Amino acid sequence: MASSSGPTPFRCTCTRKFTQESAYTKHQHSCLKGKKRLFSALSKAKELLGSVKRSRVDNSGRYTSTMHLGQESLCDSSSHSEPTSANPSTQIDEGLSLAQRRSQRTGVPMPLRYRQYDDVLLQPPPSIPFRLPDQQPQSNLPENSSDAFTGTCMPLSAPPFRTARNVFGLVCQFFSSTPPSHDPEEVVTLQDISFIPASTPAELSVPPEPRDISLYPYPNKSSFELGHWYWNGGVQKSHQSFKELIDIVGCPDFDPDDVRNTHWDKINSQLGTSAEDEEGEEWEDEDVGWRKTQVTIEVPFSRTTAQPGARPYVAADLYHRPLISVIREKLSNAQDGELFHYEPYQLRWSAPHLQHEVEIQGELYTSPAFMDAHRELQQSPGELECNLPRAVVALMFWSDATHLTTFGNTKLWPVYMYFGNELKYRRCQPSCNLANHVAYFQKLPDSFKDFAGAHTQGKGVGRECVTHCHRELFQTQWRVLLDPEFLEAYKHGIVINCCDGIKRRFYPRIFTYSADYPEKVLVATIRQLGVLMGRLHNLGMSRDRQQHTTLARSDASRNQLVSTARGLIYQKNYGVDSASVESHLKPDSWVPTPNSFSDCLGPLGFNMFIALVVNLLHEVELGVWRMLLVHLLRILCSLNKDRIHELDRRYRQVPPFGRATIRHFAANTSEMSNMAARNFEDLLQVGLHGLILSRCSIPVFDGLLPDEHNKIVLDLLFIMAHWHGLAKLRMHSDLTLQILNQQTTDLGEQFRQFKNKVCAAYQTQELNREVDAWSRRQLKEAAKRGEKGKANDIVRGTAARKPRTGGNAQGKQHLPRRKKSFNLQTYKFHALGDYVACICRFGTTDSYSTEPGELEHRTAKGRYCRTDRRAFVRQLTQIECRQTRLRCIKQRHQLQTSRAEVDESTNDPHVHHHIGQSEKVYDEFGYYLRSHAKDPAMQDFLPRLKDHLLDCLKSGMQSSNLGQERDSILFKRNRIYHHNLARFNYTTYDVRRAQDVVNPRTPHCNIMLLKHHNDRDDDADDSNFHYAKVLGIHHVNVIRVGNVYESRRFEFLFVRWYESVQSHTWSTHDLGRVRFILLESSDTFGSVDPAMVLRACHIIPAFSRGQRNPSECGISPIAGDHQDWCEYYVNSFVDHDALMRFHYGLGVGHMYSHEAKIECSSLTQQAIHTTSHTTRQSNDMSSEREETTTWKSPSDNEDEDDEENNHIGVEELDFFDQERNGSTESLIDALDNMFTRHVFDYEN
């Protein structure tokens, strides 16, 4: 083949090629994969240096320590022998890049911007290093596989492979002794692990290479872009959607002639076809679409009816997708497969202030449940004549019925399936489209009454029989989904050629099933409220914890009882609710319906009752917290109805926070009309900080009850808010789980105290809304039964009991109020005791909450708007096919085009803060000072500003002549520039990137800063922070005397400081309280460097302590003191990150709290002490269970040789100060400094 005559292309490590050197150089500065390879090269260099500590080199610059070479040091005993060459170091250097041969330089100082107390840029979880060039896969592994462990190669005693510790102290510990072949973290960027909205990308100037991409069934790109915009651009076209349309038709490649003659109806029909349709051949390689299966159940007619016996009834047509086809489609998708975790790992945390390494719970693929499933699979016998690597596919199911319209009875009962191998942050975002619609369940149709009447001479069947048939239909539909193909794959796996070119055998495993309580009853085939009611109030007691284990349900005793009961019903024609049947089932709350999960998957080790995970949305936010709030409102009504109005007024004055964290309470809270779970969660967060639950509540409820009851209620709200915040954390450690466990105990005790002392003191009755709701239910039930006379009696009785309001005949009527007591005998209260165990088993609750399922309902409702509202289920399946296939085509097209580069903007997650560059809004200093001459806030403004600038210029150095130094500072054009917004990016406790927006003109104006060590109070939990209100956002251009031609921009915040009144203390259940420093003080106002801001904070007025100026007369317009309150609460429960900042030292992403000698709160110290003991025990238990050698972090006094023998993997990068270093830029700079003037072999 003749060689190309064109110029030699420049090839990047990400496989992209460039013909121009300038484009190649520009790409190198932003190539994320190239930077990732820099990390890998750095990790490999450290591995070759061979120690956890800083390795020392001999005079010749050669390595003297023994190195580990991955698989060769594990499976082949001969690889442990020393080289026979006279100069073994020469052999080590062969094949290595110059960067890896270079000895490391120690003691390199870190830049100031990466010091300990500054914001630290986050990193993805530790990634897997690339193998050395001379490493070959094991002989007993297939040639196309490099996966580590198949159950026959590695000795069980081999220590697990561990990655290098990243800047936050996180380490990934795998089950096998060699690194996996697929590393999803390699492609993770900072934007992927950021909550900051993505910026608009700017395409590269280099045009992509033209490729032949199939757009079938669209004839050309123009028609495809329009079709994709229509189907996947949303139902309600917004301004953003309109701009996208303009971009499509305004593209130079768009040709109106291409779309003018397009057959849109035919294309839409082809996109919506399934395998069973006549036109379905084109899609068989990708998916089989939807199937329609006729579902038949056996309806039992008892011997008391005219025609006793079981009769088959065709209940419904079930539209569903084969689960195996969904799995194949997922694993064959290049974009999804790139981020798919084939092998689980333990995420462990080691920080200077921790005595031992602790385990982190977060994702499902890092949970003990996944590790146990993976271990069981790897240690089980493999398939005959198959050496392919085996992997677990984690399935997570959601199901819940929903209304498709605001008005009407049209419902849909979808079943969603997610993959636990994927990142939960992406699963919970509907825009990522990771929810797989696998079935639309059907209920018993109205025609069932006609069928029953035809066999009972028009009498019909009883309510118990209808309920039984409903259970039968639900379980039968699940039996359709758990088809033989799925069961075969569950036993023997399915072989799929993955996107990385490696064939693997995947074994599906069901881990979680998320549903509300009524649906859990259906799934588990138990009676509703069938648990022993007398034990439900024992939350947190030792007996309750014991009963959660000893009384756990299992299928051992159920199968025989259900089989006996079904024989009575279907063979002897006993009634479903007959005494004989009830005597077998009622004592244990079973129902006479076989469980599809237990029958199909029970013999394979699946436990349905463990898979039914907790439901924070319905059990807590819409359950326990709502129940508590309602009863508190009843107590206030029994005292004085005016206190309800005061409560509503206080809630309306609670300031909002964040984009949607705390919204403004516009409506009356006490009415609770049209509230969703989101609103109840806001009430909880706001109330607590009143002193209790509702963090907003503490301020809100504080002082509304008598003193003897006020403290009990505030403590309850505080503990409830604390428990709720911990239960909803997105990242847990052994330390936080210990605290959550203790808070569960405290919560149960406080609830019982509240019931016995507070609730017993008041005669509470129904609220107005409860009376109205009860009357509506009565009328509705009467209308259903056709008892019009009874309905009229209710209406007449209502009118007789209460006169018509306002003389209006149509006035609203109310029935007499019934007495209501506080009830702890509920399942939702009882379920609070399961959260710690569930988190320890499956990871954090956000991974399997019902909230993602509720959000996915929006997708089904949006698709319903595109149907004709008649046979809408089939049309929904067709729309789902169209949207999915269009996204696949779009993804294939995007993979062939150039990646986009993100311009630096206000949403760049790399920067700590962003203040606008505009200089349009300004004042001259003379005018600015004269116009505010009488304002106390401007007293000594200019000298204080110059002192602040001197501190920034001199880095805290003391000056002998302060006045002369002040005079040396000049301002360019003598101007001060003003800005409206400041955006602060920060690293959250769970190692994500988030953003707060500060606007001095709105309630979003409060910030928190870190205190100096000398200013802290060791007895308080909030002694680590300063709080301030931002009055202005400014910048100045500073020039120095002697160099007036150069100016430097300085940004600063003009703030009003708070002083502490009461410290936040976990042990006494006290929120922190602050107040403004008096205006007369010289410390009231000041200037703050924006780089010193941690993040925004939520400050709520202490309403019970009143306002400073009731007449709203102030003396400082800039400070706005006319609206000052005497005191304020610091809302530490406003979000999860704020909560973890008050658990100082427990936030993984809060690097400033990772001090070697840290002063923690008593609660945190107790958790650390307790977990240090339990961690050793759990490690011993884990060692026995895994039959592997237990390893621990080496202590400082251990020898380097011992460390090498204790574990295999990449060691910590200690030649950096990892506690202070956090950014990609700094690591690359340090690498450049270490290997100066050398060419990097990134490919190896």
Secondary structure, DSSP 4 states (H G I P E B T S, - for coil): -PPP-SPPPEE-TTS-EESSHHHHHHHHHH-HHHHHHHHHHHHHHHHHHT-SS-----TTS---S----TTHHHH-GGGGSPP-SS-HHHHHHTT--HHHHSPPP--PPPPGGGSTTS-----PSPPPPPPPTT----TTS-TT---S--SSSS-TTSPPEEPPP-TTSEEEEESSSS--S--GGGG--TTTTB-SPPPPEE--SSPPPP-----TTSSSHHHHHHHHHHHHS-SS--HHHHHHHHHHHTSTT--HHHHHT--HHHHHHHHT--TTSTT-GGGTTT----EEEEEEEEEEE-TTSSS-EEEEEEEEEEEE--HHHHHHHHHT-HHHHTT--SS-EEEEE--TT-SS-EEEE-SGGGSHHHHHHHHHHHHSPPPTT----EEEEEEEEEE--EESSSSS--EEEEEEEEETTS-HHHHT-GGG---EEEEEE-PPPTHHHHHHHHTTTT----HHHHHHHHHHHHHHHHHHHS-HHHHHHHHH-EEEE-TTS-EEEEEEEEEEEE--HHHHHHHHTB-TT-S-GGGTT-TTSHHHHHHHHHT---STTHHHHHHHHHHHHHTS---TT-HHHHHHHGGGTB-SS--HHHHHHGGGT--HHHHB---HIIIIIIIIHHHHHHHHHHHHHHH-HHHHHHHHHHHHHSPPBTTTTB----S-GGG-TT--HHHHHHHHHHHHHHHSTTEEHHHHHTTSS-HHHHHHHHHHHHHHHHHHHHHT-SSEEHHHHHHHHHHHHHHHHHHHHIIIIIGGG---B--HHHHHHHHHHHHHHHHHHT-HHHHHHHHHHHHHHSPPGGG-TT----PPPPB------SHHHHGGGGHHHHHHHH--GGGT-SHHHHHHHHHHHHHHTTS-SSSHHHHHHHHHHHHHHHHHHHHHHHHHSPPPEEPP-TT-TTSSEEE----SSEEEHHHHHHHTTT-GGGTTHHHHHHHHHHHHHHTT---S-HHHHHHTEEEGGGEEEEES-EEEEEE-TTS-EEEEEE-TTSS--EEEEEPPGGG--TT-TTTTEEEEEEEEEEEEEEEETTEEEEEEEEEEEEEEEEEEEE--BTTTTB--EEEEPPTTSTTSEEEE-GGGEEEE--EEE-GGG-BS-TT---S-TTTTGGG-BS-EEE-TTSSHHHHHHHSTT--TT-GGG--SS----HHHHHHHHHHHHHHHHHHHHHHHHHTS----PPPTTS-HHHHHHH-EEPPP-TTS-TTT---HHHHHHHHHHHTTT----TT-
